[in-house]
Structures are given as structure tokens and as C-alpha cells.
Amino acid sequence: MTNSLDRNPIDLRSDTVTLPSPEMRAVMASADVGDDFYREDRTVAELEATAASMLDKERALFVPSGTMANLLAHLTHCPGGAEVVAPEPAHSFSSEAGGPSRIAGMTLRAIAQRGGELDLAAYRRLIRSHSLLTQPTGLLWVEQPTRGFVVPIEQLWELREIADQNGLPIHMDGARIFNAAVATGLPVAEIAALADSVMFCVSKGLAAPIGSLLLGTADFIERARYNRQMLGGGMRQAGIVAAGGLYALHHNVGRLSEDHANARRLSDGLASLAGLRLDRDNVETNIFFVEADGANFSVQQFATALRARGILVNVPAPSRRAVRFVTHYGVNAEDIEYVLEVAAATLATEFDTDSPARQHR
């Protein structure tokens, strides 16, 4: 096992830590740019047109982040005061600084979600019409994938039916929608077709440094462009960063299968170690969580021990009992083997687990 001081850290905290490849950097440096406010940046226009074509939507809008794209969906789909019905683990609930309520004036109604399975009965139950006492439901929300779980396409079809029966739009937070497409083997446009608007990030598994796309009808995107300006998201010579996203769409979608394979190898290896337990039976994409299987150490202690050996994982809040592992561009098969060697040695030497491997597996 190579000493951790002899190698760069292996960063498994998120796929947002990816660095642009030399080829991507070269494309960005030579990008054809203009003023995007005046719609004169040809690289931004090409990125938006490419994204819209890939997901079979009328138009796309380039924005700095997925959080902004989601907030634009809230603002553009329905007026302030409306309710949005969404799964409780949704990023819009947990990690977007309360923007939907503080800025968009939305009320979020949470639905419990286990893995990738939608509680469709809860969606039906929570939809409300306008009255003197209640805000009407204005939008249904879904993530695809969510925490590494892929929502079955059949359930997305059922959610579409529920929305149509109630005259409601669906927004899909598809930050990693290409991971879902690769995992299921479905065309990304087939998944996106089940939502009225979709957001995806080029700055996660696709390994571009900045940006997300919001997609929908031409009218929806025109209104979203106005709202983007209100939020301060209007950009000038943005083609420099858009070029990275364009390169990612052309070159980095197919390689997501490598990240999925590395995640399965890593999760299988960790699950075989005494003292650890996975949060799922089947790792579908590039994300999974690991829990401490026993009382002699915490996941925070495990994460700290890994960090001391040059391995970075997402350290949870003290109240959480799981750490997140994310594979991505820049983490290869050799890195995965090193992580497994370190994890086994750490559990055996620091936390005195019975054996580097479970006896019952």
C-alpha cells in the first residue's frame, strides 16, 4: 500500500470536485465569446441549443448553478404563495438555503421518500385547489436521480399522469440526469420528456467547472431569462465557461459508466468489511452512503481516519450516521483499490473490528 504522503488526496466527497481536463481547458481558452446579455455569445448559444436538442426540449438557458436553475423553476412555473409538492430528500429542501420560500414565496410540502421509490399516493393526497384558507398546489417536483437512487421510469410516467389530471406542471431536478440515463440505458430525452422543465448540471459528473442548464418550452425559458436577470444571473462573456459545458456534453457523457463501475467496486469492497454497512443493496450510479455497523466507532471517526491517510469523503453533520462516497472523473480503478486497502487496515488497526472482512458474507 502506497504511503498517503506519496500521492495526491483521493477526493470522494462529491463529483463537484472534478478538474477540467487539458483538452477542456484548451477549448475554454479559445472559446468564441460575446455579450450574452445581448444574446451575442455564440458559445453560450451553442451550448443551450445542444442541451435542448439532447433532451428534446424547445429551449435551454445557461445559468451559473443548479441551485439558481431550481429557483428559476419555482419562480417561473407558478406565482408566489403556491405550494410545491416534493420529496423530502429533494435538494431544494435540504441544500438551497431556503430560496424557494425566502425568494420565490413558495410553500414546500414534503413527501417521505425511500430510495428511488416515489410515494405516488402522497402526491395525489397533497394536491390542493385554491380556497379562502389554503394555497393552491402550483408545481410537482421530482429528482432524477436522488442521492444516487434512480427513480423507475414507470413511476415517472405515473407522476406525469397525476400532473396532467390536475393541470399541474412537473419540474425535474435532474442535476445528474445523464447518470440516470447511463444507469438505465434509456435515452436522456425519454426521461426528460416526463417533466415540463428540467435542470441538469455540467459541473458534476460531466466534469465542467461551472454551470447548469434549465430547459423547457420557449415561453417558459423566455420568462426564466427575465427571472435570471432579477436574481443577478445575467452574464456577459460567458462563453469561456460555456465552452467547458459544451465539451462535457460532447465527450464526458459516455464515460459516466466508468464512475458507476468504480462505485460498484468500491461499495462491494466496503460492504465486505466488518464494521461497515451500505445504505442500499444495489449501487446504481456514482453515489452511495456508508454507515457504521457497530458501536465501537462513529462514521465521523472513520472519515477522519481516512482523511489522515489521504482519502476525503463527505463528512456528515453530527446528527447523521452515514458518510457519502462519490466516484467521478479523476478517480480511477487504482484509486479504488487503494481506498479499499486503507479502509480495511484502518478498521482492523484503529477500531479493532473482528476481521478485515465479514465472516458471514
Secondary structure as UniProt FT lines:
FT   HELIX           4..6
FT   STRAND          10..11
FT   HELIX           15..17
FT   HELIX           22..29
FT   HELIX           36..38
FT   HELIX           42..55
FT   STRAND          59..63
FT   HELIX           66..77
FT   TURN            80..81
FT   STRAND          83..87
FT   TURN            88..89
FT   HELIX           91..94
FT   TURN            97..98
FT   HELIX           99..102
FT   STRAND          107..111
FT   TURN            115..116
FT   HELIX           120..126
FT   STRAND          137..143
FT   TURN            147..148
FT   HELIX           153..165
FT   TURN            166..167
FT   STRAND          170..173
FT   TURN            175..176
FT   HELIX           177..184
FT   HELIX           188..192
FT   TURN            193..194
FT   STRAND          197..201
FT   TURN            205..206
FT   STRAND          212..216
FT   HELIX           218..230
FT   TURN            231..232
FT   HELIX           239..251
FT   TURN            254..255
FT   HELIX           256..271
FT   TURN            274..275
FT   STRAND          276..278
FT   STRAND          287..292
FT   HELIX           299..308
FT   TURN            309..310
FT   STRAND          311..312
FT   TURN            318..319
FT   STRAND          322..326
FT   TURN            329..330
FT   HELIX           333..350
//
